[in-house]
Amino acid sequence: MKRLIGGQPLYSKDALVFSNASVICVGNRGKSITYQIKSEHGNVGVLNENEIEEWFDLHRTDENEVEPRLSATPGSGFSLMVNEAHAANIKTIVPVELYSIESNENDVCSFNVHSKNWTRFSELLCLRDRI
């Protein structure tokens, strides 16, 4: 499993066990990565990678699959491209003054972050090890 980032949607495989959720924080407990998640009902918990894979899908079957992509923008900062559902979750985690956002007709959203705001933006989404 690829490492998840803050705001990433998680779609329940069994709604009787877990509701849909999103990643709110990524941690490292020794040899394993853990994810703090928040359900759509507001419950918060910590799961490891195996538990995430067991109980959640990372993409809806009807959704265009968009892996989060991070890239440097010439001279000004960074751009994070995600799908629309992921973008909605990021907007609840990161203050709006830290980014500008663009979306296209394919439901792909780009968060454009100036270099002076990158440290805080990346901390909030647990992106520090991604670039």
TIVEXTOR-911798 format. One record per residue: residue in one letter; x, y, z of N, C-alpha, C in turn. Coordinates in pm, 1 decimal, decimal comma. Each point is the difference from the previous one (the first is absolute). Last residue first. Layout:
N
<zamar type="A" n_X="X" n_Y="Y" n_Z="Z" ca_X="X" ca_Y="Y" ca_Z="Z" c_X="X" c_Y="Y" c_Z="Z"/>
...
// end
This chain:
131
<zamar type="I" n_X="849,6" n_Y="1508,6" n_Z="-54,2" ca_X="71,7" ca_Y="76,6" ca_Z="-103,5" c_X="143,4" c_Y="23,8" c_Z="41,3"/>
<zamar type="R" n_X="-324,0" n_Y="-251,2" n_Z="268,8" ca_X="-43,5" ca_Y="-25,8" ca_Z="-136,6" c_X="76,9" c_Y="75,3" c_Z="-106,4"/>
<zamar type="D" n_X="-8,7" n_Y="-10,2" n_Z="511,8" ca_X="90,8" ca_Y="-96,9" ca_Z="-61,9" c_X="-27,8" c_Y="-21,2" c_Z="-148,2"/>
<zamar type="R" n_X="-268,5" n_Y="306,8" n_Z="268,2" ca_X="141,5" ca_Y="33,2" ca_Z="19,0" c_X="95,2" c_Y="-94,6" c_Z="-71,4"/>
<zamar type="L" n_X="-509,5" n_Y="40,0" n_Z="49,8" ca_X="70,9" ca_Y="-12,2" ca_Z="-128,0" c_X="150,6" c_Y="15,9" c_Z="13,5"/>
<zamar type="C" n_X="-442,6" n_Y="25,7" n_Z="291,9" ca_X="101,5" ca_Y="-105,6" ca_Z="19,4" c_X="73,6" c_Y="-29,4" c_Z="-129,6"/>
<zamar type="L" n_X="-332,8" n_Y="353,7" n_Z="93,3" ca_X="-38,8" ca_Y="-116,3" ca_Z="-80,7" c_X="99,8" c_Y="-115,1" c_Z="9,2"/>
<zamar type="L" n_X="63,8" n_Y="412,0" n_Z="240,3" ca_X="-140,8" ca_Y="-31,2" ca_Z="22,0" c_X="-45,1" c_Y="-123,9" c_Z="-76,2"/>
<zamar type="E" n_X="441,5" n_Y="170,5" n_Z="-63,8" ca_X="-16,7" ca_Y="-56,0" ca_Z="134,2" c_X="-144,0" c_Y="-42,2" c_Z="24,2"/>
<zamar type="S" n_X="103,2" n_Y="226,8" n_Z="-400,3" ca_X="50,3" ca_Y="-137,5" ca_Z="-2,2" c_X="-10,5" c_Y="-66,6" c_Z="137,1"/>
<zamar type="F" n_X="-123,0" n_Y="456,4" n_Z="-40,5" ca_X="-88,7" ca_Y="-81,7" ca_Z="-82,7" c_X="43,4" c_Y="-146,2" c_Z="5,9"/>
<zamar type="R" n_X="284,0" n_Y="315,8" n_Z="205,5" ca_X="-124,6" ca_Y="-21,3" ca_Z="76,6" c_X="-96,8" c_Y="-90,0" c_Z="-75,7"/>
<zamar type="T" n_X="401,0" n_Y="116,3" n_Z="-223,1" ca_X="30,6" ca_Y="-74,1" ca_Z="122,4" c_X="-127,0" c_Y="-30,4" c_Z="77,8"/>
<zamar type="W" n_X="-23,1" n_Y="275,4" n_Z="-398,5" ca_X="14,9" ca_Y="-143,7" ca_Z="-21,0" c_X="22,7" c_Y="-78,5" c_Z="129,2"/>
<zamar type="N" n_X="-54,4" n_Y="491,7" n_Z="-105,3" ca_X="-105,5" ca_Y="-71,9" ca_Z="71,8" c_X="19,7" c_Y="-151,2" c_Z="-1,5"/>
<zamar type="K" n_X="295,4" n_Y="304,3" n_Z="-229,9" ca_X="-2,0" ca_Y="49,2" ca_Z="138,4" c_X="-106,0" c_Y="-70,7" c_Z="85,0"/>
<zamar type="S" n_X="42,5" n_Y="-90,9" n_Z="-474,3" ca_X="110,2" ca_Y="-57,7" ca_Z="78,1" c_X="-0,6" c_Y="46,8" c_Z="146,1"/>
<zamar type="H" n_X="-459,4" n_Y="-29,1" n_Z="-272,3" ca_X="120,5" ca_Y="82,9" ca_Z="-9,2" c_X="105,4" c_Y="-57,9" c_Z="93,6"/>
<zamar type="V" n_X="-404,8" n_Y="-277,0" n_Z="-234,4" ca_X="48,0" ca_Y="49,1" ca_Z="128,8" c_X="129,6" c_Y="77,0" c_Z="-20,5"/>
<zamar type="N" n_X="-464,4" n_Y="-236,1" n_Z="-253,4" ca_X="124,3" ca_Y="71,5" ca_Z="-28,2" c_X="42,7" c_Y="71,7" c_Z="127,3"/>
<zamar type="F" n_X="-332,9" n_Y="-429,3" n_Z="-151,8" ca_X="28,1" ca_Y="94,9" ca_Z="106,7" c_X="135,1" c_Y="61,7" c_Z="-30,8"/>
<zamar type="S" n_X="-377,6" n_Y="-258,2" n_Z="-320,6" ca_X="140,5" ca_Y="32,3" ca_Z="26,3" c_X="7,2" c_Y="105,0" c_Z="109,7"/>
<zamar type="C" n_X="-369,5" n_Y="-403,5" n_Z="-203,8" ca_X="24,2" ca_Y="129,5" ca_Z="63,6" c_X="148,6" c_Y="16,9" c_Z="27,6"/>
<zamar type="V" n_X="-371,3" n_Y="-298,7" n_Z="-326,6" ca_X="134,5" ca_Y="3,3" ca_Z="57,0" c_X="23,6" c_Y="140,9" c_Z="53,1"/>
<zamar type="D" n_X="-390,7" n_Y="-180,9" n_Z="-259,0" ca_X="-6,2" ca_Y="-6,6" ca_Z="145,9" c_X="137,2" c_Y="-14,5" c_Z="65,0"/>
<zamar type="N" n_X="-95,4" n_Y="85,6" n_Z="-473,5" ca_X="15,7" ca_Y="-140,8" ca_Z="36,6" c_X="-2,4" c_Y="-21,2" c_Z="151,1"/>
<zamar type="E" n_X="-15,5" n_Y="434,7" n_Z="-221,4" ca_X="-122,9" ca_Y="-72,4" ca_Z="-33,5" c_X="7,0" c_Y="-147,9" c_Z="35,4"/>
<zamar type="N" n_X="305,8" n_Y="340,8" n_Z="285,9" ca_X="-28,7" ca_Y="-14,8" ca_Z="-142,2" c_X="-124,7" c_Y="-84,0" c_Z="-20,8"/>
<zamar type="S" n_X="236,0" n_Y="357,0" n_Z="400,3" ca_X="-52,3" ca_Y="-132,4" ca_Z="-34,1" c_X="-28,7" c_Y="-4,4" c_Z="-148,7"/>
<zamar type="E" n_X="302,6" n_Y="289,5" n_Z="415,7" ca_X="-56,9" ca_Y="-3,5" ca_Z="-134,5" c_X="-56,4" c_Y="-139,5" c_Z="-21,5"/>
<zamar type="I" n_X="187,2" n_Y="346,9" n_Z="436,7" ca_X="-42,4" ca_Y="-128,3" ca_Z="-55,5" c_X="-59,5" c_Y="19,5" c_Z="-138,6"/>
<zamar type="S" n_X="359,2" n_Y="220,8" n_Z="410,5" ca_X="-104,5" ca_Y="31,7" ca_Z="-97,8" c_X="-34,3" c_Y="-133,6" c_Z="-64,0"/>
<zamar type="Y" n_X="219,0" n_Y="105,6" n_Z="518,2" ca_X="2,0" ca_Y="-54,0" ca_Z="-136,4" c_X="-99,9" c_Y="71,3" c_Z="-90,2"/>
<zamar type="L" n_X="67,9" n_Y="87,7" n_Z="480,4" ca_X="126,9" ca_Y="-65,9" ca_Z="-32,3" c_X="10,3" c_Y="-46,9" c_Z="-144,5"/>
<zamar type="E" n_X="-389,6" n_Y="206,4" n_Z="228,2" ca_X="102,2" ca_Y="99,3" ca_Z="-33,5" c_X="135,0" c_Y="-62,6" c_Z="-36,1"/>
<zamar type="V" n_X="-389,9" n_Y="-256,2" n_Z="152,1" ca_X="-8,9" ca_Y="44,0" ca_Z="-139,2" c_X="108,9" c_Y="100,2" c_Z="-38,1"/>
<zamar type="P" n_X="51,9" n_Y="-391,3" n_Z="384,0" ca_X="-59,4" ca_Y="133,4" ca_Z="-14,6" c_X="12,3" c_Y="51,3" c_Z="-143,7"/>
<zamar type="V" n_X="-24,6" n_Y="-528,6" n_Z="126,7" ca_X="97,4" ca_Y="106,2" ca_Z="-26,5" c_X="-70,6" c_Y="135,4" c_Z="-13,9"/>
<zamar type="I" n_X="-249,4" n_Y="-408,0" n_Z="87,9" ca_X="120,8" ca_Y="-12,9" ca_Z="82,2" c_X="89,4" c_Y="123,3" c_Z="-9,6"/>
<zamar type="T" n_X="-407,9" n_Y="-72,3" n_Z="-254,9" ca_X="-39,7" ca_Y="0,8" ca_Z="141,3" c_X="119,7" c_Y="-4,3" c_Z="93,9"/>
<zamar type="K" n_X="53,4" n_Y="-22,5" n_Z="-475,9" ca_X="-54,0" ca_Y="131,9" ca_Z="33,8" c_X="-44,9" c_Y="8,2" c_Z="145,3"/>
<zamar type="I" n_X="140,9" n_Y="-413,8" n_Z="-185,7" ca_X="114,1" ca_Y="89,1" ca_Z="25,0" c_X="-48,9" c_Y="138,0" c_Z="42,5"/>
<zamar type="N" n_X="-322,6" n_Y="-316,6" n_Z="-138,1" ca_X="54,9" ca_Y="-30,7" ca_Z="132,5" c_X="116,6" c_Y="91,5" c_Z="35,4"/>
<zamar type="A" n_X="-188,0" n_Y="35,3" n_Z="-429,9" ca_X="-98,9" ca_Y="43,1" ca_Z="99,1" c_X="50,1" c_Y="-26,0" c_Z="141,5"/>
<zamar type="A" n_X="258,2" n_Y="-159,3" n_Z="-361,3" ca_X="8,8" ca_Y="145,8" ca_Z="12,7" c_X="-97,4" c_Y="52,0" c_Z="105,6"/>
<zamar type="H" n_X="-18,7" n_Y="-453,4" n_Z="-120,5" ca_X="118,6" ca_Y="25,8" ca_Z="81,4" c_X="14,1" c_Y="150,4" c_Z="23,6"/>
<zamar type="A" n_X="-337,5" n_Y="-135,6" n_Z="-290,8" ca_X="-32,2" ca_Y="-42,6" ca_Z="136,8" c_X="116,4" c_Y="28,2" c_Z="94,5"/>
<zamar type="E" n_X="61,8" n_Y="85,6" n_Z="-466,9" ca_X="-92,5" ca_Y="94,7" ca_Z="62,6" c_X="-33,2" c_Y="-36,4" c_Z="145,1"/>
<zamar type="N" n_X="473,3" n_Y="-163,7" n_Z="-193,4" ca_X="-135,9" ca_Y="-3,1" ca_Z="-52,3" c_X="-90,7" c_Y="90,4" c_Z="84,3"/>
<zamar type="V" n_X="523,3" n_Y="125,6" n_Z="-58,9" ca_X="-79,9" ca_Y="-105,5" ca_Z="61,9" c_X="-138,1" c_Y="-2,7" c_Z="-65,1"/>
<zamar type="M" n_X="536,7" n_Y="250,3" n_Z="-3,1" ca_X="-117,8" ca_Y="-35,1" ca_Z="-79,8" c_X="-69,5" c_Y="-119,8" c_Z="63,3"/>
<zamar type="L" n_X="365,3" n_Y="418,2" n_Z="137,4" ca_X="-49,6" ca_Y="-131,6" ca_Z="38,4" c_X="-128,1" c_Y="-25,7" c_Z="-77,8"/>
<zamar type="S" n_X="463,6" n_Y="347,6" n_Z="-20,2" ca_X="-136,1" ca_Y="-29,4" ca_Z="-42,0" c_X="-33,7" c_Y="-142,8" c_Z="41,0"/>
<zamar type="F" n_X="381,1" n_Y="432,2" n_Z="140,8" ca_X="-34,6" ca_Y="-138,0" ca_Z="-30,4" c_X="-146,0" c_Y="-12,1" c_Z="-40,2"/>
<zamar type="G" n_X="374,2" n_Y="429,7" n_Z="-21,5" ca_X="-47,3" ca_Y="-89,7" ca_Z="104,7" c_X="-28,4" c_Y="-138,9" c_Z="-51,1"/>
<zamar type="S" n_X="194,8" n_Y="398,7" n_Z="-243,9" ca_X="-103,7" ca_Y="51,8" ca_Z="88,3" c_X="-46,3" c_Y="-94,7" c_Z="109,7"/>
<zamar type="G" n_X="341,1" n_Y="-47,3" n_Z="-387,3" ca_X="21,0" ca_Y="123,7" ca_Z="72,6" c_X="-102,4" c_Y="40,4" c_Z="102,9"/>
<zamar type="P" n_X="-128,0" n_Y="-389,8" n_Z="-324,0" ca_X="117,9" ca_Y="84,4" ca_Z="-24,5" c_X="-2,3" c_Y="130,4" c_Z="79,9"/>
<zamar type="T" n_X="-228,4" n_Y="-443,5" n_Z="185,0" ca_X="-36,5" ca_Y="94,5" ca_Z="-105,1" c_X="115,2" c_Y="98,2" c_Z="-14,6"/>
<zamar type="A" n_X="-45,3" n_Y="-539,8" n_Z="183,5" ca_X="49,0" ca_Y="136,2" ca_Z="22,1" c_X="-46,3" c_Y="86,6" c_Z="-115,7"/>
<zamar type="S" n_X="-274,8" n_Y="-444,3" n_Z="171,6" ca_X="107,9" ca_Y="47,2" ca_Z="-87,2" c_X="39,5" c_Y="142,4" c_Z="38,5"/>
<zamar type="L" n_X="-328,4" n_Y="-477,9" n_Z="123,3" ca_X="63,6" ca_Y="119,2" ca_Z="52,7" c_X="112,8" c_Y="40,7" c_Z="-92,7"/>
<zamar type="R" n_X="-479,1" n_Y="-322,9" n_Z="15,9" ca_X="127,7" ca_Y="30,4" ca_Z="-66,4" c_X="51,4" c_Y="132,9" c_Z="50,5"/>
<zamar type="P" n_X="-387,8" n_Y="-427,1" n_Z="113,2" ca_X="54,9" ca_Y="131,5" ca_Z="34,3" c_X="136,9" c_Y="17,8" c_Z="-65,2"/>
<zamar type="E" n_X="-350,2" n_Y="-312,4" n_Z="-239,0" ca_X="96,9" ca_Y="-10,2" ca_Z="108,9" c_X="47,9" c_Y="141,0" c_Z="33,4"/>
<zamar type="V" n_X="-458,4" n_Y="-169,1" n_Z="-235,2" ca_X="103,4" ca_Y="103,0" ca_Z="-5,0" c_X="89,4" c_Y="-19,8" c_Z="121,1"/>
<zamar type="E" n_X="-436,8" n_Y="-245,8" n_Z="-291,6" ca_X="109,9" ca_Y="-18,7" ca_Z="93,4" c_X="105,9" c_Y="107,0" c_Z="-22,0"/>
<zamar type="N" n_X="-541,3" n_Y="16,4" n_Z="-77,7" ca_X="125,8" ca_Y="0,3" ca_Z="-74,4" c_X="113,9" c_Y="-7,9" c_Z="100,1"/>
<zamar type="E" n_X="-473,5" n_Y="-210,2" n_Z="131,8" ca_X="77,5" ca_Y="124,1" ca_Z="1,6" c_X="123,5" c_Y="-12,7" c_Z="-88,6"/>
<zamar type="D" n_X="-328,4" n_Y="-345,7" n_Z="124,0" ca_X="-55,6" ca_Y="89,8" ca_Z="-101,5" c_X="79,6" c_Y="130,1" c_Z="-13,1"/>
<zamar type="T" n_X="110,0" n_Y="-340,5" n_Z="324,6" ca_X="7,7" ca_Y="-63,8" ca_Z="-131,5" c_X="-51,9" c_Y="91,2" c_Z="-110,2"/>
<zamar type="R" n_X="244,6" n_Y="183,9" n_Z="444,2" ca_X="-131,9" ca_Y="-51,3" ca_Z="-36,9" c_X="11,5" c_Y="-60,1" c_Z="-138,8"/>
<zamar type="H" n_X="424,8" n_Y="26,3" n_Z="336,3" ca_X="-70,5" ca_Y="65,0" ca_Z="-110,8" c_X="-137,8" c_Y="-61,6" c_Z="-16,2"/>
<zamar type="L" n_X="301,1" n_Y="-146,2" n_Z="337,8" ca_X="50,7" ca_Y="136,3" ca_Z="-14,7" c_X="-70,3" c_Y="76,7" c_Z="-110,8"/>
<zamar type="D" n_X="-178,0" n_Y="-398,5" n_Z="352,4" ca_X="48,7" ca_Y="17,7" ca_Z="-136,6" c_X="47,2" c_Y="144,6" c_Z="-9,5"/>
<zamar type="F" n_X="-43,8" n_Y="-312,4" n_Z="472,2" ca_X="-32,7" ca_Y="111,5" ca_Z="-88,5" c_X="52,7" c_Y="-19,9" c_Z="-141,4"/>
<zamar type="W" n_X="58,1" n_Y="-307,5" n_Z="389,7" ca_X="-132,5" ca_Y="57,9" ca_Z="19,3" c_X="-40,5" c_Y="107,6" c_Z="-100,4"/>
<zamar type="E" n_X="431,2" n_Y="-250,3" n_Z="1,9" ca_X="-104,6" ca_Y="-97,5" ca_Z="30,1" c_X="-139,3" c_Y="61,7" c_Z="-3,0"/>
<zamar type="E" n_X="396,1" n_Y="268,4" n_Z="-54,9" ca_X="-22,9" ca_Y="-85,0" ca_Z="-117,4" c_X="-114,3" c_Y="-98,1" c_Z="22,4"/>
<zamar type="I" n_X="131,2" n_Y="267,3" n_Z="365,1" ca_X="-54,3" ca_Y="86,1" ca_Z="-106,1" c_X="-33,4" c_Y="-84,8" c_Z="-122,0"/>
<zamar type="E" n_X="222,1" n_Y="-215,3" n_Z="347,0" ca_X="-139,9" ca_Y="25,1" ca_Z="33,9" c_X="-66,4" c_Y="89,6" c_Z="-104,0"/>
<zamar type="N" n_X="461,6" n_Y="-81,6" n_Z="-40,5" ca_X="-75,4" ca_Y="-123,3" ca_Z="-24,3" c_X="-148,5" c_Y="18,5" c_Z="28,4"/>
<zamar type="E" n_X="301,1" n_Y="359,3" n_Z="98,8" ca_X="-18,2" ca_Y="-21,0" ca_Z="-144,2" c_X="-83,2" c_Y="-123,6" c_Z="-30,1"/>
<zamar type="N" n_X="-97,8" n_Y="211,6" n_Z="473,6" ca_X="125,4" ca_Y="-21,7" ca_Z="-72,0" c_X="-30,0" c_Y="-29,3" c_Z="-147,2"/>
<zamar type="L" n_X="-294,2" n_Y="318,0" n_Z="356,4" ca_X="12,5" ca_Y="-131,3" ca_Z="-63,3" c_X="136,8" c_Y="-12,7" c_Z="-63,9"/>
<zamar type="V" n_X="-324,5" n_Y="322,9" n_Z="365,8" ca_X="131,7" ca_Y="-21,4" ca_Z="-59,1" c_X="6,5" c_Y="-142,9" c_Z="-52,2"/>
<zamar type="G" n_X="-427,9" n_Y="387,2" n_Z="95,3" ca_X="72,2" ca_Y="-120,1" ca_Z="40,7" c_X="134,5" c_Y="-7,2" c_Z="-68,8"/>
<zamar type="V" n_X="-506,2" n_Y="305,8" n_Z="86,9" ca_X="142,7" ca_Y="4,3" ca_Z="-31,5" c_X="65,2" c_Y="-127,8" c_Z="51,8"/>
<zamar type="N" n_X="-528,7" n_Y="207,5" n_Z="-153,2" ca_X="82,5" ca_Y="-84,5" ca_Z="86,5" c_X="144,3" c_Y="1,9" c_Z="-47,8"/>
<zamar type="G" n_X="-384,4" n_Y="220,7" n_Z="-220,3" ca_X="79,1" ca_Y="76,5" ca_Z="95,0" c_X="84,2" c_Y="-82,0" c_Z="95,5"/>
<zamar type="H" n_X="-283,7" n_Y="-125,9" n_Z="-391,5" ca_X="-84,1" ca_Y="26,1" ca_Z="117,2" c_X="75,8" c_Y="73,2" c_Z="110,1"/>
<zamar type="E" n_X="203,0" n_Y="-152,5" n_Z="-407,0" ca_X="-97,8" ca_Y="100,9" ca_Z="-40,8" c_X="-98,0" c_Y="31,8" c_Z="112,5"/>
<zamar type="S" n_X="491,2" n_Y="-162,8" n_Z="137,7" ca_X="-112,7" ca_Y="-52,9" ca_Z="-76,9" c_X="-94,4" c_Y="112,6" c_Z="-38,7"/>
<zamar type="K" n_X="543,3" n_Y="-2,4" n_Z="88,9" ca_X="-123,9" ca_Y="55,6" ca_Z="53,2" c_X="-112,9" c_Y="-49,1" c_Z="-88,2"/>
<zamar type="I" n_X="551,9" n_Y="-152,9" n_Z="134,8" ca_X="-109,9" ca_Y="21,4" ca_Z="-94,1" c_X="-120,2" c_Y="59,0" c_Z="72,6"/>
<zamar type="Q" n_X="569,4" n_Y="-102,4" n_Z="20,2" ca_X="-112,2" ca_Y="46,3" ca_Z="79,5" c_X="-109,2" c_Y="33,3" c_Z="-100,0"/>
<zamar type="Y" n_X="420,6" n_Y="-349,0" n_Z="-59,8" ca_X="-83,8" ca_Y="106,4" ca_Z="-54,2" c_X="-108,4" c_Y="35,0" c_Z="100,2"/>
<zamar type="T" n_X="533,9" n_Y="-250,6" n_Z="-34,4" ca_X="-137,3" ca_Y="0,2" ca_Z="50,3" c_X="-73,4" c_Y="120,8" c_Z="-56,7"/>
<zamar type="I" n_X="468,9" n_Y="-333,9" n_Z="-100,7" ca_X="-70,3" ca_Y="127,0" ca_Z="-19,6" c_X="-140,9" c_Y="-15,4" c_Z="56,7"/>
<zamar type="S" n_X="458,0" n_Y="-284,1" n_Z="159,3" ca_X="-121,6" ca_Y="5,5" ca_Z="-81,8" c_X="-58,4" c_Y="140,8" c_Z="-5,4"/>
<zamar type="K" n_X="395,8" n_Y="-153,8" n_Z="255,3" ca_X="17,3" ca_Y="-57,2" ca_Z="-132,9" c_X="-123,8" c_Y="10,8" c_Z="-87,8"/>
<zamar type="G" n_X="20,3" n_Y="311,8" n_Z="406,4" ca_X="109,3" ca_Y="-94,7" ca_Z="-17,0" c_X="13,2" c_Y="-45,7" c_Z="-143,1"/>
<zamar type="R" n_X="-374,7" n_Y="275,1" n_Z="38,6" ca_X="22,1" ca_Y="-70,5" ca_Z="126,7" c_X="107,2" c_Y="-105,6" c_Z="-20,5"/>
<zamar type="N" n_X="-207,7" n_Y="466,0" n_Z="-243,7" ca_X="98,6" ca_Y="-105,5" ca_Z="-17,1" c_X="26,8" c_Y="-61,1" c_Z="136,4"/>
<zamar type="G" n_X="-421,1" n_Y="306,4" n_Z="-277,0" ca_X="99,3" ca_Y="-14,9" ca_Z="105,6" c_X="94,7" c_Y="-114,7" c_Z="-29,2"/>
<zamar type="V" n_X="-401,0" n_Y="370,0" n_Z="-220,0" ca_X="83,3" ca_Y="-117,8" ca_Z="-24,4" c_X="106,9" c_Y="-4,8" c_Z="107,8"/>
<zamar type="C" n_X="-528,7" n_Y="234,9" n_Z="-65,2" ca_X="139,3" ca_Y="10,0" ca_Z="41,7" c_X="71,8" c_Y="-131,3" c_Z="-27,9"/>
<zamar type="I" n_X="-451,5" n_Y="80,7" n_Z="-131,7" ca_X="24,7" ca_Y="134,2" ca_Z="52,9" c_X="144,3" c_Y="17,3" c_Z="45,9"/>
<zamar type="V" n_X="-336,2" n_Y="-312,4" n_Z="-358,6" ca_X="123,9" ca_Y="5,5" ca_Z="77,7" c_X="17,3" c_Y="142,2" c_Z="52,0"/>
<zamar type="S" n_X="-490,8" n_Y="-217,9" n_Z="-100,1" ca_X="112,8" ca_Y="64,8" ca_Z="-66,9" c_X="118,5" c_Y="2,5" c_Z="95,2"/>
<zamar type="A" n_X="-499,2" n_Y="-302,1" n_Z="-98,1" ca_X="84,4" ca_Y="81,7" ca_Z="87,2" c_X="101,5" c_Y="75,2" c_Z="-83,9"/>
<zamar type="N" n_X="-490,4" n_Y="-343,6" n_Z="16,9" ca_X="103,5" ca_Y="67,6" ca_Z="-78,7" c_X="75,8" c_Y="95,3" c_Z="91,7"/>
<zamar type="S" n_X="-200,1" n_Y="-377,1" n_Z="279,9" ca_X="-59,1" ca_Y="87,0" ca_Z="-101,6" c_X="114,0" c_Y="57,7" c_Z="-83,6"/>
<zamar type="F" n_X="-2,0" n_Y="-488,5" n_Z="263,8" ca_X="51,4" ca_Y="136,9" ca_Z="-7,0" c_X="-81,8" c_Y="78,3" c_Z="-100,8"/>
<zamar type="V" n_X="-163,8" n_Y="-426,0" n_Z="130,5" ca_X="120,4" ca_Y="4,1" ca_Z="83,1" c_X="54,8" c_Y="142,2" c_Z="9,0"/>
<zamar type="L" n_X="-377,1" n_Y="-107,7" n_Z="-269,0" ca_X="-37,9" ca_Y="-43,9" ca_Z="134,0" c_X="118,9" c_Y="4,7" c_Z="96,3"/>
<zamar type="A" n_X="36,6" n_Y="97,1" n_Z="-472,6" ca_X="-55,3" ca_Y="112,1" ca_Z="75,9" c_X="-46,3" c_Y="-39,6" c_Z="139,9"/>
<zamar type="D" n_X="377,3" n_Y="-186,7" n_Z="-346,1" ca_X="-111,9" ca_Y="-55,2" ca_Z="75,7" c_X="-52,7" c_Y="109,1" c_Z="93,0"/>
<zamar type="K" n_X="345,2" n_Y="100,7" n_Z="-295,9" ca_X="-34,0" ca_Y="-125,9" ca_Z="-67,1" c_X="-121,7" c_Y="-62,8" c_Z="66,6"/>
<zamar type="S" n_X="148,0" n_Y="543,7" n_Z="-20,9" ca_X="-21,9" ca_Y="-120,8" ca_Z="78,3" c_X="-32,2" c_Y="-120,1" c_Z="-87,9"/>
<zamar type="Y" n_X="304,7" n_Y="436,3" n_Z="-117,3" ca_X="-135,5" ca_Y="-47,7" ca_Z="-26,1" c_X="-18,8" c_Y="-136,7" c_Z="63,9"/>
<zamar type="L" n_X="324,1" n_Y="469,5" n_Z="48,3" ca_X="0,0" ca_Y="-144,8" ca_Z="17,4" c_X="-144,4" c_Y="-47,3" c_Z="-13,1"/>
<zamar type="P" n_X="321,6" n_Y="473,9" n_Z="-138,8" ca_X="-124,1" ca_Y="-70,3" ca_Z="31,4" c_X="21,8" c_Y="-150,3" c_Z="12,1"/>
<zamar type="Q" n_X="355,5" n_Y="413,5" n_Z="102,4" ca_X="-29,0" ca_Y="-106,5" ca_Z="-95,9" c_X="-127,0" c_Y="-74,2" c_Z="41,5"/>
<zamar type="G" n_X="229,6" n_Y="363,6" n_Z="244,2" ca_X="-116,2" ca_Y="30,4" ca_Z="-82,1" c_X="-40,5" c_Y="-111,7" c_Z="-93,4"/>
<zamar type="G" n_X="503,7" n_Y="8,3" n_Z="164,0" ca_X="-113,4" ca_Y="62,3" ca_Z="65,6" c_X="-111,1" c_Y="34,5" c_Z="-97,6"/>
<zamar type="I" n_X="311,8" n_Y="-394,9" n_Z="-154,7" ca_X="25,1" ca_Y="135,3" ca_Z="48,9" c_X="-126,1" c_Y="54,5" c_Z="64,2"/>
<zamar type="L" n_X="250,1" n_Y="-520,6" n_Z="-117,2" ca_X="-111,6" ca_Y="93,1" ca_Z="-14,0" c_X="40,9" c_Y="136,3" c_Z="53,8"/>
<zamar type="R" n_X="298,8" n_Y="-420,9" n_Z="-222,6" ca_X="-24,8" ca_Y="79,4" ca_Z="119,7" c_X="-109,0" c_Y="102,1" c_Z="-28,0"/>
<zamar type="K" n_X="1,6" n_Y="-463,1" n_Z="-266,2" ca_X="72,3" ca_Y="127,2" ca_Z="0,4" c_X="-35,3" c_Y="76,0" c_Z="126,8"/>
<zamar type="M" n_X="-7,0" n_Y="-540,7" n_Z="-42,9" ca_X="-84,9" ca_Y="117,3" ca_Z="0,0" c_X="89,5" c_Y="123,7" c_Z="0,0"/>
// end
